[in-house]
Amino acid sequence: MLFLLSKIKTMAAKMMNENNDHSSAKGQQGKKAHMKKRLKGTLCAAFAAAGFACDGCSTMNAFAHGVPNRDAPAVTRPAPQGLSRNQDALTLIKSRQKSFAPRSIHAFGAVATPRYVNYTNWDDMLQHQKREMQDPAKVQTYRTFLDGFNVYAHEPLRQMAQDVNGKVLKNISYYSGFHSKKFPDTGNYWAPPIQTILAKKGDCKAYAILQYAIMRHLGVPENRLAVAIVNSSGRSDVTNHAFLMLNVAPAGKPQDFLVMNDNGPVLDASLYTRPNGANSTWFLPYVFFDAMNRDNVWTTPLENKLLSHPKPAKKPVPKILKDMPIT
């Protein structure tokens, strides 16, 4: 093998010298062709001795003309594209700028005011989404899903809300506490949108967050959207439901929210507020606790009361009770 390589080197050098000799006679052309033919034969022998395969003489031609050859993949595919440097991990649009957040949110017979605090579950969800978007394959899956809603981008807000809500309900199955059961050690887990898309399941929080991301992807301003936390059974001591609210009021007009729910059509928020004198057949009123988007958190007096009087931590269950069989 070393002898063959040495011979190849000598023959290649000889060919280069002949190419540089401009005073050579025409008879040299035949000699050059003969040398090339010999070089190809020597290369074939060298590759065969090394156990390499070649496709016809393309590999030999590459070496004979001084071009290094490398094995090409059987199928050439573009590498999955990750996020660009200025692309937001939640909405896949350019990094957002802080908008003019509402001074208060009026909904369900209550007023929520800015609290200027971090909402742990919401912040954790944003960080989870950012970490998931470090995987180019997941970025591509997420981008494909969001782009499937682009057809609604130029619709009026009410129609957009109906279409987005309908498509999400069609593609994502409701399963209460799915992500909390999948991640039991994280407590009240708020799933980032990419996890909901991959699982094709989610609870009310997952629906609300996914719809929020879609609406922002379609260009709806941040200050028109808020994820609301309520009690849907009329209780004022505990929360049990989340959904996305969309303000469809013209600029400068009083807020007019739609409720993008996880279990049916998009409805006006006023339908979930029982008017004075209404009988018991009216919708159960939503008891409003708080709302949030990426600009702020708004809390009602009920939520402020809960925050000032947190529930005592549950006592751990003794191991002996954990091990007891259920009868």
LINFENLIN-V302489 format. One line per field, one symbol per residue. phi: phi as a letter, one per 30 degrees, with the letter a starting at -180 (. if undefined). psi: psi as a letter, one per 20 degrees, with the letter a starting at -180 (. if undefined). burial: + if it has 24 or more other ideal C-beta (glycine too) atoms within 12 Angstrom, else -. Layout:
BEGIN
phi->???
psi->???
burial->???
END
This chain:
BEGIN
phi->.dddddddddddddddddddcdddddddeddddddddddddddeddddddidcbcicdddddddcicdcbdcddbcbddecddddccddcchceedcdcddedabcahibbccdchbdceddddedddddddddceddedddddddddcddcdcdeeddeddddddddddccddbdieddddbddciddcddeddddddhblcddddddddeddddedjddedcbadccbcccidccacbabaccbdcdeeiceebccccccblddbddddccdddidddddeeddcdcababdcabcbcedddddddbddddddddeedddddddc
psi->ghggghhggghghggghhhinijqrhihghhghgggghgggggghghghijqqqncjhgghghhjjopqqpqqhpoqpqppaqrhkpphhikrqpqqprnqqhrpoqkjrppqphlrqogggggghhgggghjiohhhgggggggghiihijhjqqgghggggggghghhhpqpopjghhhhmhijcnpopqhhhgghhkrrahgggggghggghhhijpqgjiqpoqprpjjjqjiqqjqqrpppojqqpirqqnqqonrjkarpqphhijoorpiqaiiqqpqpopgrqqaihrppqrhghhghhimqqqqqpqpqhhhhipqp.
burial->-------+--++--+--+-------------+--++--++-+++-++-----------++--++------------------+----++++++--+----++--++++++-++-+---+-++-+++-+++-++----++-+++-++--+--+----++-++++++-+++-++-+---++--------++++++++++++-++++++++++++++++++++++++++++++++------++++++++++------+-++++++---++++--++---------+-++++++++++++++++-++------------------------
END
